[in-house]
Amino acid sequence: MPVADINGIRLSFDDYGSGEPVVMVAGTGSPGRIWRTHQVPALKSAGYRVITLDNRAIPPTDPCPEGFTLDDMTADVAGLIEHLGAGPCRVVGHSLGGIIVQELLLARPELVSQAVLIASSGRADAAITAMSAADIELADSGVKLPPRYAAYMAAVQNLSPETINDDEQLQDWLGVLEMSTFDHSGVRRQLGLDVIPNRLPKYRKISCPCLVIGFQHDLVVRPHLSREVAESIPGGTYSEIPGCGHYGYLEKPAALNSAIIDFFARRKP
């Protein structure tokens, strides 16, 4: 895994394939490799070069114990695009990663040719604010949740009823989540960065072609919040994928990949 000196830190990334570049930005607590199982192969097969990164506090990127801001994370993505000479390029972000991409579109519009914003929001409502406060309190308490309990809670919060009601699927998911549920204390500095003021009026200045994707059963970022983002961006397009929750990129990867690739194909940079 390459590491580059970006924006005053050591930032790790992966670079797959060749062709026109697509930079993919993960959400809170997630490493860049979350894209590797489904999205990277699909985009490579469609002829794209795929670049993923580990955001601040995700090893081996620097932990930045002194803290950092959403602007810092936005500058990291901009710096990586410049470091690789990849701009203007297509950029994809999920959840907090989507918010980072939205801010990139405002701060450095010349670096992005198309953007896909997945399960993203333009404001923190009461539910997002409460969830973030609870995660911060848990991280600061030093309490370590038993793996099976953490896996169950992650499943209920992030998967669709369709998956949860399928006993075989749920057992498979619980096994994966038990091994991979992230440690809140380890990403403490990322927590709360999705609690943003209402940025929707600012997004009216975005000129980049954007596809916003919501997930039908998302309890973390309910679909109407993603739809608001699309409606705020001039020419923005909204698409909703049925039968999945916040982990829709893993629950319904074929539908998500198809939406992304079709959008890219419609508008050549």
C-alpha positions as CSV (number, residue, x, y, z in Angstrom):
1,M,0.0,0.0,0.0
2,P,1.6,3.3,-1.1
3,V,1.9,6.2,1.4
4,A,2.2,9.8,0.3
5,D,3.0,13.0,2.3
6,I,-0.2,14.9,1.8
7,N,-1.4,18.0,3.6
8,G,1.1,17.5,6.4
9,I,0.4,13.9,7.1
10,R,1.3,10.4,5.8
11,L,-1.8,9.3,3.8
12,S,-2.2,5.7,2.6
13,F,-3.9,4.8,-0.6
14,D,-4.3,2.1,-3.2
15,D,-4.3,2.5,-7.0
16,Y,-6.0,-0.2,-9.1
17,G,-6.1,-0.6,-12.9
18,S,-5.7,2.0,-15.6
19,G,-7.9,4.4,-17.6
20,E,-9.7,7.5,-16.4
21,P,-9.3,7.8,-12.6
22,V,-12.1,7.4,-10.0
23,V,-11.3,8.4,-6.4
24,M,-13.4,6.7,-3.7
25,V,-13.8,8.2,-0.2
26,A,-15.1,6.0,2.6
27,G,-17.3,6.9,5.5
28,T,-16.7,7.1,9.3
29,G,-14.4,4.4,10.6
30,S,-14.1,2.6,7.3
31,P,-10.8,1.9,5.5
32,G,-10.4,2.3,1.8
33,R,-10.5,-1.5,1.3
34,I,-14.3,-1.5,1.8
35,W,-14.5,-0.7,-1.9
36,R,-12.2,-3.6,-2.9
37,T,-14.7,-6.5,-2.9
38,H,-17.4,-5.1,-5.1
39,Q,-16.8,-1.6,-6.5
40,V,-13.1,-1.8,-7.5
41,P,-13.6,-4.9,-9.7
42,A,-16.7,-3.5,-11.3
43,L,-15.1,-0.1,-12.1
44,K,-11.9,-1.8,-13.3
45,S,-14.0,-4.0,-15.7
46,A,-15.7,-0.8,-17.0
47,G,-12.2,0.6,-17.9
48,Y,-11.5,2.9,-15.0
49,R,-8.5,3.3,-12.8
50,V,-9.7,3.2,-9.1
51,I,-8.0,5.1,-6.3
52,T,-9.0,4.4,-2.7
53,L,-7.6,6.0,0.4
54,D,-7.5,5.6,4.2
55,N,-8.8,8.7,5.8
56,R,-7.1,10.3,8.8
57,A,-7.2,8.0,11.9
58,I,-7.5,4.9,9.7
59,P,-4.2,3.0,9.7
60,P,-1.7,3.1,8.1
61,T,-2.6,6.8,7.5
62,D,-1.5,9.0,10.4
63,P,-3.8,8.9,13.5
64,C,-3.6,12.7,14.0
65,P,-4.3,12.5,17.8
66,E,-4.3,16.2,18.0
67,G,-7.6,16.2,16.1
68,F,-8.7,17.4,12.6
69,T,-11.6,18.9,10.8
70,L,-13.8,18.2,7.8
71,D,-11.8,20.8,5.9
72,D,-8.6,18.8,6.7
73,M,-10.1,15.7,5.3
74,T,-11.3,17.6,2.2
75,A,-7.8,18.9,1.7
76,D,-6.4,15.4,2.0
77,V,-8.5,14.2,-1.0
78,A,-7.6,17.3,-3.0
79,G,-3.9,16.8,-2.2
80,L,-4.0,13.1,-3.2
81,I,-5.6,14.0,-6.5
82,E,-2.9,16.6,-7.1
83,H,-0.2,14.2,-5.9
84,L,-1.3,11.6,-8.5
85,G,-1.9,14.1,-11.2
86,A,-5.3,12.7,-11.5
87,G,-7.5,15.8,-11.8
88,P,-10.0,16.6,-13.0
89,C,-11.4,13.2,-12.2
90,R,-14.5,11.4,-11.0
91,V,-14.9,11.2,-7.2
92,V,-17.3,8.9,-5.2
93,G,-18.0,9.2,-1.5
94,H,-20.2,7.3,1.0
95,S,-21.7,8.8,4.1
96,L,-19.1,11.1,5.7
97,G,-17.1,10.4,2.5
98,G,-20.0,11.9,0.6
99,I,-19.9,15.0,2.8
100,I,-16.2,15.3,2.1
101,V,-16.8,15.1,-1.6
102,Q,-19.5,17.8,-1.4
103,E,-17.1,20.1,0.4
104,L,-14.4,19.3,-2.2
105,L,-16.8,20.4,-5.0
106,L,-17.1,23.8,-3.3
107,A,-13.4,24.2,-2.3
108,R,-11.7,22.7,-5.3
109,P,-14.2,22.4,-8.1
110,E,-11.4,22.2,-10.8
111,L,-10.3,18.8,-9.5
112,V,-13.6,17.0,-10.0
113,S,-15.3,16.2,-13.4
114,Q,-18.2,14.1,-12.0
115,A,-19.3,13.1,-8.4
116,V,-21.4,10.4,-6.9
117,L,-22.6,11.0,-3.4
118,I,-23.9,7.9,-1.7
119,A,-26.0,8.0,1.5
120,S,-24.8,11.6,2.0
121,S,-26.5,14.5,3.7
122,G,-26.3,18.3,3.6
123,R,-27.3,18.9,7.2
124,A,-27.3,17.0,10.5
125,D,-30.9,16.4,11.7
126,A,-31.8,15.3,15.2
127,A,-31.2,11.6,14.5
128,I,-27.7,12.1,13.1
129,T,-26.8,14.5,15.9
130,A,-28.1,12.0,18.6
131,M,-26.3,9.1,17.0
132,S,-23.0,11.0,16.8
133,A,-23.3,12.1,20.4
134,A,-23.9,8.5,21.5
135,D,-20.9,7.3,19.5
136,I,-18.7,9.9,21.0
137,E,-19.9,9.1,24.5
138,L,-19.2,5.5,24.0
139,A,-15.7,6.2,22.6
140,D,-14.9,8.5,25.5
141,S,-16.2,6.1,28.1
142,G,-13.5,3.5,27.3
143,V,-16.1,0.7,27.2
144,K,-15.4,-2.1,24.8
145,L,-18.6,-3.7,23.5
146,P,-18.6,-7.5,23.3
147,P,-18.0,-8.4,19.6
148,R,-21.3,-10.3,19.2
149,Y,-23.3,-7.4,20.7
150,A,-21.5,-4.9,18.5
151,A,-22.1,-7.0,15.5
152,Y,-25.8,-7.3,16.2
153,M,-26.2,-3.6,16.8
154,A,-24.3,-2.9,13.5
155,A,-26.6,-5.2,11.6
156,V,-29.8,-3.7,13.0
157,Q,-28.5,-0.2,12.3
158,N,-27.1,-0.7,8.9
159,L,-28.9,-3.6,7.1
160,S,-32.3,-3.7,5.5
161,P,-35.3,-5.7,6.9
162,E,-34.9,-7.9,3.8
163,T,-31.5,-9.0,4.9
164,I,-32.3,-9.2,8.6
165,N,-35.4,-11.4,7.9
166,D,-33.3,-13.9,5.9
167,D,-31.8,-16.2,8.5
168,E,-29.0,-17.5,6.4
169,Q,-28.0,-14.0,5.1
170,L,-28.1,-12.6,8.6
171,Q,-25.9,-15.3,10.1
172,D,-23.3,-14.6,7.4
173,W,-23.5,-10.9,8.0
174,L,-23.2,-11.3,11.8
175,G,-20.0,-13.4,11.3
176,V,-18.5,-10.8,9.1
177,L,-19.5,-7.9,11.4
178,E,-18.2,-9.7,14.5
179,M,-14.7,-9.7,12.9
180,S,-14.8,-6.3,11.4
181,T,-16.9,-3.9,13.5
182,F,-14.7,-0.9,14.2
183,D,-13.4,0.3,17.5
184,H,-15.1,3.6,18.3
185,S,-12.1,4.8,20.4
186,G,-9.7,4.1,17.5
187,V,-11.6,6.6,15.2
188,R,-12.6,9.0,17.9
189,R,-11.3,12.0,15.9
190,Q,-13.6,11.2,13.0
191,L,-16.7,11.0,15.2
192,G,-18.9,14.1,15.0
193,L,-17.6,15.4,11.7
194,D,-20.8,14.4,10.0
195,V,-22.7,16.8,12.4
196,I,-22.7,19.7,10.0
197,P,-24.9,22.8,9.8
198,N,-27.3,23.2,7.0
199,R,-25.0,23.4,3.9
200,L,-27.8,22.9,1.4
201,P,-27.9,26.6,0.3
202,K,-24.1,26.5,-0.3
203,Y,-24.6,23.5,-2.6
204,R,-26.4,25.7,-5.1
205,K,-23.0,26.9,-6.2
206,I,-21.9,23.4,-7.3
207,S,-21.6,23.2,-11.0
208,C,-20.1,19.6,-11.3
209,P,-22.5,16.9,-12.6
210,C,-23.6,14.9,-9.5
211,L,-25.5,11.7,-8.9
212,V,-26.9,11.3,-5.4
213,I,-27.8,7.8,-4.3
214,G,-30.0,7.0,-1.3
215,F,-30.8,3.6,0.2
216,Q,-34.4,2.7,0.8
217,H,-34.0,1.4,4.4
218,D,-31.1,3.5,5.5
219,L,-31.5,4.4,9.2
220,V,-28.3,6.3,9.5
221,V,-28.8,8.7,6.7
222,R,-32.5,8.5,5.8
223,P,-33.1,8.7,2.0
224,H,-34.9,12.1,2.2
225,L,-31.7,13.7,3.5
226,S,-29.8,12.4,0.4
227,R,-32.7,13.6,-1.9
228,E,-32.3,17.1,-0.4
229,V,-28.7,17.1,-1.5
230,A,-29.6,16.3,-5.1
231,E,-32.4,18.9,-5.1
232,S,-29.9,21.5,-3.8
233,I,-27.3,20.9,-6.6
234,P,-28.2,22.5,-9.9
235,G,-28.8,19.6,-12.3
236,G,-28.2,17.1,-9.6
237,T,-29.8,13.6,-10.1
238,Y,-31.2,11.4,-7.4
239,S,-31.6,7.6,-7.5
240,E,-32.8,5.4,-4.7
241,I,-31.8,1.7,-4.4
242,P,-34.5,-0.5,-2.8
243,G,-34.0,-3.3,-0.3
244,C,-30.9,-2.1,1.4
245,G,-29.7,-0.1,4.4
246,H,-26.7,2.1,5.1
247,Y,-24.4,-0.7,3.9
248,G,-26.1,-0.7,0.5
249,Y,-22.8,-0.8,-1.3
250,L,-22.3,-4.3,0.2
251,E,-26.0,-5.4,0.4
252,K,-26.9,-4.4,-3.2
253,P,-23.5,-3.9,-4.9
254,A,-24.7,-4.8,-8.4
255,A,-27.4,-2.1,-8.3
256,L,-25.0,0.5,-6.9
257,N,-22.2,-0.3,-9.3
258,S,-24.6,-0.2,-12.3
259,A,-25.9,3.2,-11.2
260,I,-22.4,4.6,-10.9
261,I,-21.1,3.2,-14.2
262,D,-24.2,4.3,-16.1
263,F,-23.9,7.8,-14.7
264,F,-20.2,8.0,-15.7
265,A,-21.0,6.8,-19.2
266,R,-23.7,9.4,-19.7
267,R,-21.4,12.3,-19.1
268,K,-17.8,12.1,-20.5
269,P,-15.5,14.7,-18.9
